[in-house]
């Protein structure tokens, strides 16, 4: 079944400041450790959800969306 609304390609929000805190969250990109590990296996829609969740924390707008 074709999606009605095609999401733009979502790029990794990694900024190269990879330090995992006590909540297993990266202090650089604000993704959970497992989101980082499985990023390449996630669908574009799943990646979009993650980026939207962390976007406000980083206040970078649509940087990772093409």
NORZIDA-V268269 format. One record per residue. N is the residue number from 1. PSI is psi in radians with two decimals (NA if undefined). D_LAST is the distance of its C-alpha to the last C-alpha in Angstrom with 1 decimal. Layout:
n-><N:N>
psi-><PSI:PSI>
d_last-><D_LAST:D_LAST>
This chain:
n-><1:2:3:4:5:6:7:8:9:10:11:12:13:14:15:16:17:18:19:20:21:22:23:24:25:26:27:28:29:30:31:32:33:34:35:36:37:38:39:40:41:42:43:44:45:46:47:48:49:50:51:52:53:54:55:56:57:58:59:60:61:62:63:64:65:66>
psi-><2.28:2.41:2.46:-0.62:1.96:2.16:2.56:2.74:2.36:2.18:2.79:2.38:0.14:2.34:0.15:0.27:1.09:1.71:2.11:2.20:-3.03:-0.30:0.13:0.62:2.38:2.29:-0.25:-0.95:-0.14:0.28:2.67:2.67:-0.76:-0.52:-0.62:-0.86:-0.75:0.22:-0.83:-0.31:-0.19:2.62:2.86:-0.64:-0.71:-0.74:-0.73:-0.76:-0.76:-0.83:-0.72:-0.63:-0.70:-0.22:-0.78:-0.63:-0.67:-0.30:0.85:0.19:-2.36:0.59:-0.68:0.06:2.36:NA>
d_last-><23.6:20.4:18.0:18.4:14.9:12.1:9.4:5.7:5.7:6.8:7.9:11.4:12.4:15.4:16.8:19.8:22.3:23.2:26.3:27.0:29.2:32.0:29.8:27.9:24.8:23.0:23.8:20.7:17.8:19.9:19.4:22.7:24.1:23.7:20.0:19.7:22.1:20.7:16.9:16.7:18.9:17.0:15.4:11.8:13.6:15.6:12.8:11.3:14.9:15.4:12.5:13.8:17.3:16.8:14.7:17.9:19.7:17.5:16.8:13.5:11.7:7.9:7.8:6.5:3.8:0.0>
